[in-house]
Amino acid sequence: MSKKGIVRCGWCGSDPLYVRYHDEEWGVPAHDDRKLFEMLILEGMQAGLSWLTVLRKREEFRKAFDGFDAFRIANYDAKKIRSLLENPGIIRNRLKIEAAIENARAFLQVQEEFGTFNHFVWPLIGNRPWQNHFKALNEVPAKTAESGTMNRELQKRGFRFVGSTICYAFMQAVGMVNDHLVDCFRYKEISRI
């Protein structure tokens, strides 16, 4: 809860960046391919770290990764990888950076096959956001059967750093599921979108 009496999900704490992300972005259904790609890459970058760490580096990620333009990322070469590994503004993990490049290539193949990544990923949950009804943070799952299905479908197509837990975090972030707690002020707002 904030000083103004607004009830929020407890995970966002009081950091202004985290609060803004919670209040304005998390759980809002996203259908734009570039946004979906950005969130998939950032969720993979977060593996083993806090989401707040990723949020703090997000603007530099956008600059370093050409605004998450999948076509440009798919064409990164060894020189570009070296420059990314030297950039202190991003998470400098070679495996994650190389996975982002491979994921860009796989993303483009999915777009070619389905028209858009959106047309591939949203049908995995029936094309409508799920409205969960969790009252406490410990009720929110880290993964589900559906995130496991998404993981398998992505891996079949060559994606990396997309395990079931990462897929569920992606689903939460892009509004495929509404996991705001029922007493959070965003719960009802998101459920009406």
C-alpha positions as CSV (number, residue, x, y, z in Angstrom):
1,M,0.0,0.0,0.0
2,S,1.3,3.5,-0.8
3,K,1.1,6.6,1.3
4,K,-2.0,7.7,-0.5
5,G,-3.9,4.6,0.5
6,I,-3.8,2.9,-2.9
7,V,-3.5,-0.8,-2.6
8,R,-1.0,-2.5,-4.9
9,C,0.4,-5.9,-5.3
10,G,3.1,-6.3,-2.6
11,W,5.8,-7.4,-5.0
12,C,6.3,-3.9,-6.4
13,G,7.4,-2.3,-3.1
14,S,8.0,1.4,-3.1
15,D,10.7,1.9,-5.7
16,P,9.2,4.6,-8.1
17,L,10.3,2.7,-11.2
18,Y,8.8,-0.6,-10.0
19,V,5.6,1.2,-8.9
20,R,5.3,2.9,-12.3
21,Y,5.8,-0.5,-14.1
22,H,3.2,-2.1,-11.9
23,D,0.7,0.7,-12.3
24,E,1.0,1.4,-16.0
25,E,2.3,-1.7,-17.8
26,W,2.4,-5.0,-15.9
27,G,-0.6,-7.1,-16.9
28,V,-1.9,-4.9,-19.7
29,P,-2.7,-7.0,-22.7
30,A,0.0,-6.4,-25.4
31,H,-0.4,-7.4,-29.0
32,D,2.3,-5.4,-30.7
33,D,5.1,-7.7,-32.0
34,R,7.9,-5.4,-31.0
35,K,6.6,-5.1,-27.4
36,L,6.1,-8.9,-27.2
37,F,9.6,-9.4,-28.5
38,E,11.1,-6.9,-26.0
39,M,9.4,-8.5,-23.1
40,L,10.4,-12.0,-24.1
41,I,14.0,-11.0,-24.4
42,L,13.9,-9.0,-21.1
43,E,12.3,-11.9,-19.2
44,G,15.1,-14.2,-20.5
45,M,17.7,-11.6,-19.4
46,Q,16.1,-11.5,-15.9
47,A,16.8,-15.3,-15.3
48,G,18.6,-15.5,-11.9
49,L,18.2,-11.8,-11.3
50,S,15.5,-9.5,-9.9
51,W,13.1,-7.8,-12.3
52,L,14.0,-4.5,-10.8
53,T,17.5,-5.0,-12.0
54,V,16.2,-5.4,-15.5
55,L,13.9,-2.4,-15.3
56,R,16.8,-0.2,-14.2
57,K,18.7,-1.3,-17.3
58,R,15.7,-1.3,-19.7
59,E,16.4,2.0,-21.4
60,E,20.0,1.0,-22.1
61,F,18.8,-2.4,-23.3
62,R,16.6,-0.5,-25.8
63,K,19.5,1.5,-27.1
64,A,22.0,-1.4,-27.2
65,F,19.5,-3.7,-28.9
66,D,18.3,-1.3,-31.5
67,G,14.9,-0.7,-30.0
68,F,14.3,-4.5,-30.0
69,D,14.2,-4.6,-33.8
70,A,14.3,-8.3,-34.3
71,F,15.6,-8.0,-37.9
72,R,18.6,-6.0,-36.8
73,I,19.3,-8.2,-33.8
74,A,19.1,-11.3,-36.0
75,N,22.0,-9.9,-38.0
76,Y,24.3,-9.1,-35.1
77,D,27.9,-10.3,-35.6
78,A,30.9,-11.0,-33.4
79,K,31.8,-7.3,-33.3
80,K,28.4,-6.3,-32.1
81,I,28.4,-9.1,-29.5
82,R,31.7,-7.8,-28.2
83,S,30.3,-4.3,-27.9
84,L,27.3,-5.6,-26.0
85,L,29.6,-7.6,-23.6
86,E,31.5,-4.3,-22.9
87,N,28.3,-2.3,-22.2
88,P,28.0,-1.8,-18.4
89,G,24.4,-0.5,-18.9
90,I,23.0,-4.0,-19.7
91,I,23.3,-7.5,-18.4
92,R,26.6,-8.7,-19.9
93,N,26.0,-12.4,-20.0
94,R,27.3,-14.0,-23.2
95,L,24.8,-16.9,-23.1
96,K,21.9,-14.5,-22.7
97,I,23.1,-12.1,-25.4
98,E,23.7,-15.0,-27.8
99,A,20.2,-16.4,-27.0
100,A,18.7,-13.0,-27.7
101,I,20.2,-13.1,-31.2
102,E,19.0,-16.6,-31.8
103,N,15.6,-15.7,-30.4
104,A,15.4,-12.8,-32.9
105,R,16.0,-15.3,-35.7
106,A,13.4,-17.6,-34.4
107,F,11.0,-14.7,-33.9
108,L,11.3,-13.7,-37.5
109,Q,10.6,-17.3,-38.6
110,V,7.5,-17.3,-36.4
111,Q,6.4,-14.1,-38.0
112,E,6.9,-15.6,-41.4
113,E,4.9,-18.7,-40.5
114,F,2.0,-17.0,-38.6
115,G,2.0,-13.5,-40.0
116,T,2.8,-12.0,-36.6
117,F,4.3,-13.3,-33.3
118,N,1.0,-12.2,-31.7
119,H,-0.9,-14.6,-33.9
120,F,1.3,-17.4,-32.6
121,V,1.5,-16.7,-28.9
122,W,-2.0,-15.5,-27.9
123,P,-3.8,-18.6,-29.3
124,L,-1.8,-20.7,-26.8
125,I,-4.2,-19.4,-24.1
126,G,-7.3,-19.1,-26.3
127,N,-6.8,-15.4,-27.5
128,R,-8.2,-13.9,-24.3
129,P,-6.5,-12.8,-21.1
130,W,-7.1,-15.1,-18.1
131,Q,-8.6,-13.4,-15.1
132,N,-7.1,-15.0,-12.1
133,H,-8.5,-14.3,-8.6
134,F,-5.5,-14.5,-6.3
135,K,-5.8,-12.9,-2.8
136,A,-2.2,-13.4,-1.7
137,L,1.2,-13.5,-3.4
138,N,1.9,-17.0,-2.3
139,E,-1.1,-18.2,-4.4
140,V,0.4,-16.9,-7.7
141,P,2.1,-19.7,-9.5
142,A,5.7,-19.5,-10.9
143,K,4.6,-21.6,-13.9
144,T,1.6,-23.4,-15.3
145,A,0.8,-26.2,-17.7
146,E,0.1,-23.4,-20.3
147,S,3.5,-21.8,-19.7
148,G,5.0,-25.2,-20.1
149,T,3.2,-25.6,-23.5
150,M,4.5,-22.1,-24.5
151,N,8.0,-23.1,-23.5
152,R,7.9,-26.3,-25.6
153,E,6.4,-24.5,-28.6
154,L,9.1,-21.8,-28.4
155,Q,11.9,-24.3,-28.0
156,K,10.7,-26.3,-30.9
157,R,11.1,-23.2,-33.0
158,G,14.7,-22.5,-31.8
159,F,14.1,-20.1,-28.9
160,R,16.4,-20.2,-25.8
161,F,16.1,-18.9,-22.3
162,V,12.3,-19.5,-22.4
163,G,11.7,-22.0,-19.7
164,S,8.3,-22.5,-18.2
165,T,8.9,-20.0,-15.4
166,I,10.2,-17.4,-17.9
167,C,7.2,-18.0,-20.1
168,Y,4.8,-17.5,-17.2
169,A,6.5,-14.2,-16.2
170,F,6.2,-13.2,-19.9
171,M,2.5,-14.1,-19.8
172,Q,2.0,-11.9,-16.7
173,A,4.0,-9.0,-18.1
174,V,2.1,-8.9,-21.5
175,G,-1.3,-9.3,-19.9
176,M,-2.1,-12.9,-21.1
177,V,-3.0,-13.5,-17.5
178,N,-4.2,-10.9,-14.9
179,D,-2.2,-11.8,-11.8
180,H,-2.8,-8.6,-10.0
181,L,-4.1,-9.5,-6.5
182,V,-7.9,-9.0,-6.2
183,D,-7.4,-6.1,-3.7
184,C,-4.9,-4.3,-5.9
185,F,-6.4,-1.2,-7.6
186,R,-5.2,-2.4,-11.0
187,Y,-7.1,-5.7,-10.8
188,K,-10.5,-4.4,-11.8
189,E,-8.9,-1.9,-14.3
190,I,-7.1,-4.7,-16.1
191,S,-10.0,-7.1,-16.0
192,R,-12.1,-4.5,-18.0
193,I,-9.5,-4.2,-20.8
